[in-house]
Structures are given as structure tokens and as C-alpha cells.
């Protein structure tokens, strides 16, 4: 079986393109799509956290799986170069998926 040739891809930033920093990503999943909400998290007190959401992005299940592969590949490369990324155990995934 022949693999299809890859097209030449030209990336163009639209007039509304912008870059932001996010240290909070929330996800909602249903049968049709994945919805990612990006924001910035600030610890107000020891028991109070404030998250300011600034962007929500819908992905098809196929695009979400492609993103997963890219993230796995790049996180592995980062850890190979700089060492294991440690996660705060309090930030473990929790709650039901709707």
C-alpha cells in the first residue's frame, strides 16, 4: 500500500491571532468533541485559588488524539533533555467526565 504524499503546508496567522500563557487547562468531553478551556491560575491564599479563563477551544476526537501524540512526543523529548517533569500530587485528575 502506498502512503499518500504529504501536501506542502503554509501557515498563516489570521488577523485575530494572539499568543497567551496558560497555567490552567480544564477539559470537558462528550461523544462529539473535546472542549479545552485555557486560563491563568493564581493562588490567592493557602485555601483560595482564582482561575481567570481566557480561551475555549473545541477539538474533534481525531484532533484531540493527534494532539495527545504530539504532546507525548514533545514531553518525552523535554524530559530526555532536562529531566523528569514533576507534578504536584494535589493536581491529579479528579471528578467525573461529562
C-alpha positions as CSV (number, residue, x, y, z in Angstrom):
1,X,0.0,0.0,0.0
2,X,1.3,3.4,-0.9
3,X,1.4,6.1,1.6
4,X,-0.2,9.4,0.4
5,X,2.3,12.2,-0.1
6,X,2.2,15.0,2.4
7,X,1.0,18.3,1.0
8,X,3.1,21.4,1.3
9,X,1.6,23.3,4.3
10,X,1.7,27.1,4.5
11,X,1.0,28.5,8.0
12,X,-0.7,31.9,8.0
13,X,-1.7,33.8,11.2
14,X,-5.2,35.3,10.8
15,X,-5.9,38.9,11.9
16,X,-7.2,37.8,15.3
17,X,-4.2,35.6,16.1
18,X,-2.7,36.0,19.5
19,X,-0.4,34.2,21.9
20,X,-1.1,33.8,25.6
21,X,0.3,32.0,28.6
22,X,-1.8,29.4,30.4
23,X,-1.0,27.5,33.6
24,X,-4.6,26.1,33.8
25,X,-6.3,23.9,31.3
26,X,-9.7,22.4,32.0
27,X,-11.4,19.8,29.8
28,X,-14.9,18.7,29.1
29,X,-15.5,15.7,26.8
30,X,-18.6,14.4,25.1
31,X,-19.3,12.0,22.3
32,X,-18.7,14.7,19.6
33,X,-15.8,16.7,20.8
34,X,-13.2,17.8,23.4
35,X,-13.5,21.3,24.9
36,X,-10.3,22.8,26.4
37,X,-10.6,25.9,28.5
38,X,-7.3,27.8,29.0
39,X,-6.7,30.2,31.8
40,X,-4.2,31.6,34.4
41,X,-4.3,30.3,37.9
42,X,-3.3,32.5,40.8
43,X,-3.1,31.2,44.4
44,X,-4.8,34.0,46.5
45,X,-4.4,32.3,49.9
46,X,-3.4,28.8,51.1
47,X,-7.0,27.7,50.6
48,X,-8.2,30.0,47.8
49,X,-7.2,29.7,44.1
50,X,-8.5,32.0,41.4
51,X,-8.6,30.9,37.7
52,X,-9.2,33.5,35.0
53,X,-10.2,31.7,31.8
54,X,-9.4,33.5,28.6
55,X,-10.0,31.0,25.7
56,X,-12.1,27.9,25.0
57,X,-11.1,25.6,22.1
58,X,-13.2,22.7,20.7
59,X,-11.3,19.8,19.2
60,X,-12.7,16.8,17.3
61,X,-11.8,13.4,18.9
62,X,-9.4,12.8,16.0
63,X,-7.6,16.2,16.5
64,X,-7.5,15.5,20.3
65,X,-5.8,12.2,19.7
66,X,-3.3,13.8,17.3
67,X,-2.6,16.5,19.9
68,X,-2.1,13.7,22.5
69,X,0.6,12.1,20.3
70,X,2.4,15.4,19.7
71,X,2.3,16.2,23.5
72,X,3.6,12.8,24.4
73,X,6.5,13.1,21.8
74,X,7.5,16.6,23.0
75,X,7.2,15.9,26.7
76,X,9.4,12.8,26.3
77,X,12.0,14.9,24.4
78,X,11.8,17.6,27.0
79,X,12.4,15.1,29.8
80,X,15.2,13.5,27.9
81,X,16.9,16.9,27.7
82,X,16.1,18.4,31.1
83,X,14.9,15.6,33.4
84,X,11.6,14.4,34.7
85,X,8.7,16.9,35.0
86,X,7.3,16.6,38.5
87,X,3.6,17.1,39.1
88,X,2.1,18.4,42.3
89,X,0.1,15.4,43.7
90,X,-2.8,17.7,44.6
91,X,-3.3,18.4,40.9
92,X,-4.2,14.8,40.0
93,X,-7.2,14.4,37.7
94,X,-10.4,14.1,39.6
95,X,-14.1,14.2,39.2
96,X,-16.5,12.7,36.6
97,X,-16.2,13.2,32.8
98,X,-19.4,14.6,31.3
